[in-house]
Amino acid sequence: MQIVSRYEHFPLAREALFIPDAKGTKGLKLLEKKIQESTTPWIAGTKEMSITDLMVFTYTFGLFSGNFDGVHASVLEDYHVLLGYHDVMANEPRIKAHYADIPEGSLRWTYQPSAFSS
């Protein structure tokens, strides 16, 4: 008898989130739209970076860190606005200073400038 993990289907389910018209794809497109609509470099249109920026940056790019089977960083290749936003955030001096103290081998790479550049 073969034992199948109840989690075995998760990678395929996660991959399916980013096919055309799936929820993940729609979410990424909405983020790009919000970034484009902002009159400042910050997603909420604020004068300074806000908690919104921190959450979008860490949650969105953390999702593509490789920690979730089936969620591939290559999905981001077609999201140039989102990748530009990543570079704005990753090059912000406070963000750079924070991640400079986090050891290699963690999710640190995800939040470094040009992390998702090919």
C-alpha positions as a Markdown table, in Angstrom:
| # | Residue | x | y | z |
|---|---|---|---|---|
| 1 | Met | 0.0 | 0.0 | 0.0 |
| 2 | Gln | 1.3 | 3.4 | -1.0 |
| 3 | Ile | 1.0 | 6.2 | 1.6 |
| 4 | Val | 0.2 | 9.6 | 0.1 |
| 5 | Ser | 0.8 | 12.7 | 2.1 |
| 6 | Arg | -2.3 | 14.8 | 2.4 |
| 7 | Tyr | 0.0 | 17.8 | 1.4 |
| 8 | Glu | 1.3 | 16.2 | -1.8 |
| 9 | His | -1.2 | 18.1 | -4.0 |
| 10 | Phe | -0.2 | 21.6 | -2.5 |
| 11 | Pro | 2.5 | 22.4 | -5.1 |
| 12 | Leu | 0.1 | 21.8 | -8.0 |
| 13 | Ala | -2.6 | 23.9 | -6.3 |
| 14 | Arg | -0.1 | 26.7 | -5.7 |
| 15 | Glu | 1.0 | 26.6 | -9.4 |
| 16 | Ala | -2.6 | 26.8 | -10.5 |
| 17 | Leu | -2.9 | 30.1 | -8.6 |
| 18 | Phe | -0.8 | 31.8 | -11.2 |
| 19 | Ile | -2.2 | 30.6 | -14.5 |
| 20 | Pro | -4.1 | 33.2 | -16.6 |
| 21 | Asp | -7.2 | 34.5 | -14.8 |
| 22 | Ala | -6.5 | 32.7 | -11.6 |
| 23 | Lys | -6.6 | 34.5 | -8.2 |
| 24 | Gly | -2.9 | 34.9 | -7.8 |
| 25 | Thr | -2.5 | 36.3 | -11.3 |
| 26 | Lys | -5.4 | 38.7 | -10.7 |
| 27 | Gly | -3.8 | 39.8 | -7.4 |
| 28 | Leu | -0.5 | 40.5 | -9.0 |
| 29 | Lys | -2.2 | 42.5 | -11.8 |
| 30 | Leu | -4.1 | 44.5 | -9.2 |
| 31 | Leu | -0.9 | 45.3 | -7.3 |
| 32 | Glu | 0.7 | 46.5 | -10.6 |
| 33 | Lys | -2.3 | 48.7 | -11.2 |
| 34 | Lys | -2.1 | 50.2 | -7.7 |
| 35 | Ile | 1.6 | 50.9 | -8.2 |
| 36 | Gln | 1.0 | 52.6 | -11.5 |
| 37 | Glu | -1.8 | 54.7 | -10.1 |
| 38 | Ser | 0.4 | 56.1 | -7.3 |
| 39 | Thr | 1.8 | 59.5 | -7.8 |
| 40 | Thr | 4.8 | 58.7 | -5.6 |
| 41 | Pro | 7.1 | 55.7 | -5.4 |
| 42 | Trp | 5.0 | 54.3 | -2.6 |
| 43 | Ile | 1.9 | 52.1 | -3.3 |
| 44 | Ala | -0.5 | 54.1 | -1.2 |
| 45 | Gly | 0.6 | 57.4 | -2.8 |
| 46 | Thr | 2.1 | 58.6 | 0.5 |
| 47 | Lys | 5.1 | 61.0 | 0.8 |
| 48 | Glu | 7.1 | 58.4 | 2.7 |
| 49 | Met | 7.2 | 54.6 | 2.8 |
| 50 | Ser | 4.3 | 53.3 | 4.8 |
| 51 | Ile | 3.2 | 50.0 | 6.5 |
| 52 | Thr | 1.4 | 49.3 | 3.2 |
| 53 | Asp | 4.7 | 49.2 | 1.4 |
| 54 | Leu | 6.3 | 47.0 | 4.0 |
| 55 | Met | 3.5 | 44.5 | 3.8 |
| 56 | Val | 3.3 | 44.4 | 0.0 |
| 57 | Phe | 7.1 | 44.1 | -0.2 |
| 58 | Thr | 7.5 | 41.4 | 2.4 |
| 59 | Tyr | 4.4 | 39.3 | 1.7 |
| 60 | Thr | 4.5 | 39.5 | -2.1 |
| 61 | Phe | 8.1 | 38.8 | -2.7 |
| 62 | Gly | 8.3 | 36.4 | 0.3 |
| 63 | Leu | 5.7 | 34.3 | -1.5 |
| 64 | Phe | 8.2 | 33.9 | -4.4 |
| 65 | Ser | 11.2 | 33.2 | -2.2 |
| 66 | Gly | 11.3 | 29.4 | -2.9 |
| 67 | Asn | 9.8 | 28.5 | 0.5 |
| 68 | Phe | 6.5 | 27.4 | -1.0 |
| 69 | Asp | 6.6 | 24.5 | -3.4 |
| 70 | Gly | 4.8 | 25.3 | -6.6 |
| 71 | Val | 5.3 | 29.0 | -6.3 |
| 72 | His | 8.1 | 29.9 | -8.7 |
| 73 | Ala | 10.0 | 33.2 | -8.9 |
| 74 | Ser | 9.8 | 33.0 | -12.7 |
| 75 | Val | 6.1 | 34.0 | -12.4 |
| 76 | Leu | 7.3 | 37.5 | -11.7 |
| 77 | Glu | 9.2 | 37.8 | -15.0 |
| 78 | Asp | 6.1 | 39.3 | -16.7 |
| 79 | Tyr | 5.4 | 41.8 | -14.0 |
| 80 | His | 7.8 | 44.6 | -14.8 |
| 81 | Val | 6.0 | 47.3 | -12.7 |
| 82 | Leu | 6.1 | 45.0 | -9.7 |
| 83 | Leu | 9.8 | 44.2 | -10.2 |
| 84 | Gly | 10.4 | 48.0 | -10.4 |
| 85 | Tyr | 8.6 | 48.4 | -7.1 |
| 86 | His | 10.8 | 45.7 | -5.6 |
| 87 | Asp | 13.9 | 47.6 | -6.7 |
| 88 | Val | 12.5 | 50.8 | -5.1 |
| 89 | Met | 11.8 | 49.0 | -1.9 |
| 90 | Ala | 15.0 | 47.0 | -1.8 |
| 91 | Asn | 17.1 | 50.1 | -2.4 |
| 92 | Glu | 15.4 | 52.1 | 0.3 |
| 93 | Pro | 18.2 | 52.8 | 2.9 |
| 94 | Arg | 16.2 | 51.5 | 5.9 |
| 95 | Ile | 15.3 | 48.3 | 4.1 |
| 96 | Lys | 18.9 | 47.8 | 3.0 |
| 97 | Ala | 20.1 | 48.4 | 6.6 |
| 98 | His | 17.6 | 46.0 | 8.0 |
| 99 | Tyr | 18.4 | 43.1 | 5.7 |
| 100 | Ala | 22.1 | 43.7 | 6.0 |
| 101 | Asp | 22.0 | 42.2 | 9.5 |
| 102 | Ile | 20.1 | 39.1 | 8.5 |
| 103 | Pro | 22.3 | 36.0 | 7.9 |
| 104 | Glu | 22.8 | 34.4 | 4.5 |
| 105 | Gly | 20.7 | 31.3 | 4.0 |
| 106 | Ser | 17.5 | 32.9 | 5.2 |
| 107 | Leu | 15.0 | 34.8 | 3.1 |
| 108 | Arg | 17.4 | 37.7 | 2.9 |
| 109 | Trp | 18.1 | 37.3 | -0.8 |
| 110 | Thr | 14.5 | 37.9 | -1.5 |
| 111 | Tyr | 14.7 | 41.5 | -0.3 |
| 112 | Gln | 18.0 | 42.4 | -1.9 |
| 113 | Pro | 18.2 | 44.8 | -4.9 |
| 114 | Ser | 17.8 | 42.9 | -8.2 |
| 115 | Ala | 16.8 | 39.7 | -6.4 |
| 116 | Phe | 14.4 | 38.7 | -9.2 |
| 117 | Ser | 16.5 | 39.9 | -12.1 |
| 118 | Ser | 17.4 | 37.3 | -14.6 |
